Amino acid sequence: MDIIEVTKEVDARGLNCPLPILRAKKALGELSSGQVLKVLSTDPGSQRDFQAFAKQTGNDLLKVDAGAADWAFYLKRR
């Protein structure tokens, strides 16, 4: 398994759509190309949202970790 080097982490647990995406968008804007953002979310809709967000923005959704009650999304800045 590859280790993903995370540059920045955003904790959006407890926030509902669209806040996790908005927080991610803001944080990605602070990163350089190729850097990785990890976003933690408890919103069940965030799985679908982050896939669509990655497609629309051209950032790579490297990985999604599903926990018991939350998800971790790894986005690589384009």
Secondary structure, DSSP 8 states (H G I E B T S, - for coil): ------SEEEEETT--TTHHHHHHHHHHHTS-TT-EEEEEE--TTHHHHHHHHHHHHT-EEEEEEE-SS-EEEEEE--
